[in-house]
Amino acid sequence: MKPLHTCLIIIISLTISNSLWANEFSTVFPIPKKMEHHDGKGIDSVALKALKTMVLPMHTLLQEEMEAEWLLDSNETPAKLRILISLDTTLKDQGYHLKVYNDSIDIRAADRSGIFYAWQTLKQLSSVKQGLEQAITIEDHPDFKRRGYMLDISRDKVPTMSGLYTLIDRLAALKYNELQLYTEHTFAYKDHKQVWQDASPMTPEEIRKLDAYCQLRNIDLVPNQNSFGHMERWLEHDSYLHLAECPENCNTIWGLRKRHSLDPTNPGSLELMQSLYAELLPNFSSDYFNIGCDETIELGLGRSAEECRKSGKGRVYLDYLKKLHRAATSHGKKVQFWGDIILNHPELIDDLPQDITALVWGYSATYPFDKNLPKFQKAGISYYVCPGTSTWRSLIGRNQNGFENLRNAATNGITYGADGFLLTDWGDHGHWQPAVISIPSIIMASSLSWNTGADPEPGLDSWMDIHIFKDPSGQFSKAMLQLGNAYTQTGVPGGNANIFHLMLHRFAWSLKGNYQTKEMNLKGLSRAEQEIKKALEILQNSKPQTIDSELLRDELKLASSLALHAIRLGKERLKVPGGDVGSIDETTRQELSDELGQLITEHRRLWTKRNRPGGLEDSAQKLKDVKNHYTESK
């Protein structure tokens, strides 16, 4: 790259105000590899004001080699701010060396990404007075070359464009460089309106705008379209039924299921996906494409049964995967796919296309990344580790499991040479949890994927209150983290849901029919109830000062109220013989119905503050089913 040298001389008058965080020092997230303070001045108040008001707002543009100097008139003593940016090929990829001293900022970076990340660090340090007051040197680079976040926009919630832009800004500040929007039916394919018309889908124009926005912020927007399993939103329509593996119920590992997966032996399945790829992929500048192909639970149980008996279920899966791979690579894309099904047939991993990337996902704290990653490593197949936020099917979070899951994935990913780290954030069964619940995991994952050796949890709450929620009381994050661990008080075994969500999901099923609900007990529910109520008291005393502070409070209150409602339902079920809702006395059931009705109203009100209307009816109906069961069951 040819160096770009500029000299900018700007004279301005500045008035200095006291920082809200005058007595605080913020740890940088992701935690840098090396950060040292030195004797001597960093940036004085006049230069800091110039940095914050003029320079940092241009961080998406200042990504070239340059030298600039601002002359500043403070009406007292003339001052200056000098910035030098240069490339240094001796640094590791995406790495940077940042030195702040005597009103000067010296950035040396390996590449444009490194320059961008140095700016993000400067933005954080400038948020607290002590951050740049003293001379400081930071040497930093990421452990994982690709650090991604995937948001489920197919399980009911499709964020508004404003919400997506906010998300991208937050990810960029945390040095993520990959974003995926998990899609089943929420892209507006021109010939398939029947599928998406009630979903408020992403349009091609919106995707192109997001792509351009991401590029300016050093984020690769990777297209994501499931192509095998999880095709319910397509196959529920009779015009696509001929492509279903199981048009009628099949006895799967999840119980009776139908219209979930495509029939890989039907040429029409591939033809459908080829046509979708041709329409979807030109809207993305990314070199990558996630074709999904996870949880094909119906495979071999319906229309492909004969071929699976003859060739083997794993071979039928792989053959279809290869066809999808060829369809995607014909558009110049490098293919990613979920690795769960091929791990059931490890003998076939060697037969995967050599240019494919396996996304190895597992969401429990103890998922065996250490056993599964070497299977791809040995075959020379690229792979990511893919933990989760553990917020779906939780209402208020499952932080203990989630944080350990993140540590497990990062540690083993580094040990076994993973090419990337992708944090997944799902919305199973109604997407009832508010987006704010995922923020702690998003921040934890950003730091662990950048600097796996440093534990970010001890400084998490204070960093969020300073940089995300702007709460000088330090209470908002404390309340949210306490809510996220309330489930641990129940004594119920861990799983892909907590007991709060299970009560509202399995309201019509026997308590004895599930390994978690059968362990539910009154003492554990009471402990969790008290923990949630204590957290709500802390929340009441918090003072977030963001533009959406009242909305954040309301969202946490609703999620907590749903959890408390679930606890009450659980207690009532434990009091009656058999634990059936119909055995609860009629007066109590009516009270439960009335209470849930009010929560549904609030659910509807808050939904459209951040999300599009499509999907709301599906989500609300799942709660209405519980409400109706209260009064209809006997």
Secondary structure, DSSP 8 states (H G I E B T S, - for coil): ------------B------TTTT-----SS--SEEEEEEEE---HHHHHHIIIIIGGGTTT--S-EEEEEEEE-SSSEEEEEEEEEE-TTS-TT-EEEEEETTEEEEEESSHHHHHHHHHHHHHHTTSHHHHHEEEEEEE--SSSEEEEEEE-SSS--B-HHHHHHHHHHHHHTT--EEEEE-SS-B--TT-HHHHTTS--B-HHHHHHHHHHHHHTT-EEE-B---SS--HHHHTSGGGGGGBS-SS-EEETTEEE-S-SB-TTSHHHHHHHHHHHHHHGGG---SEEE------TTTTSSTTHHHHHHH-HHHHHHHHHHHHHHHHHTTT-EEEEE-TTGGGSGGGGGGS-TT-EEEEE--STT--HHHHHHHHHHHT-EEEEE-B-S-TTTSS--HHHHHHHHHHHHHHHHHTT-SEEEEEE--TTT--S-GGGGHHHHHHHHHHHH-TTS--GGGHHHHHHHHTS--TTS-HHHHHHHHHTGGGGG-----SS-HHHHHHHSTTS-GGGSTTGGG--HHHHHHHHHHHHHHHHHHHT----STTHHHHHHHHHHHHHHHHHHHHHHHHHHHSGGG-GGGS-HHHHHHHHHHHHHHHHHHHHHHHHHB-STTHHHHHHHHHHHHHHHHH--
